[in-house]
Amino acid sequence: MGWFSWLFDRNRREREFDRELQFHIEQVTREYLARGMSREEAHRRAMVELGGKEQSAQSCAMCT
């Protein structure tokens, strides 16, 4: 695999990871909204629960 292909594939994986993380943040935010929290508090708690991009990436790397 050439460097261009490797770079393109890495960028694609990062975009997929970002979309997946955003999906989960939105899901957890909806759960907190359903419990009666404000949107800001629900989003903040979802971010704390799931961690940021770097934390999630590190957790995923440990699982493989």
N, C-alpha and C positions, 0 to 999 in steps of 0.2 A: 504494500500500500504506500503510495507516494505521500509526501508531506501535505499536499493540498487535500487529498482525500482524507487523510487523518484529521486535518484541521476542520474540514467540512463536517465530518462525522462527529467530531467532538462538539462543534457548535450545535449540531442537530440534537445531540443528547442533552446538552445544557438547556436548550429551548424546551425539550420535552420534559425535563426535570422541573423547570420553572413553571410550566403549565400544570403539571401534576401537583406541585406544592401549592400553587394558587387555588386549584380545585379543592384541595383538602382544607385550606384556610377558609374558603368560602363555605364549605360544608359545616365546619365547626362553628363558624360565625352564625350561620343559620340556626344551629342548635341552640346557641346562647340567646339569639334573638327570640326564639320560641319560648325560652324560659323567662322572657321579660326584660332582658338587658337592653340598654341603649345600643345603637349601632357601633358607636365608638368603643364602648366597654366590651362588647361582644367581639369585635375585631381585635382589640388589644389582647384579650384573653386567649383567643385562638392563636395569635402570634406567639404568645408566651408558651402555650401548650405544645405547639408544633415546632417552635424554634424558628430561627431564621434559615436562610438558604444554606449558609455554611454549616450550621449545626446539623441540618437535615442531610446534607451531602456527606458529612462525616459519619453520621449514623448509618446511612446506606452503605458506605464503604466498609464499615465494620461488619455488616451483615453478609457480605459476599466473600 
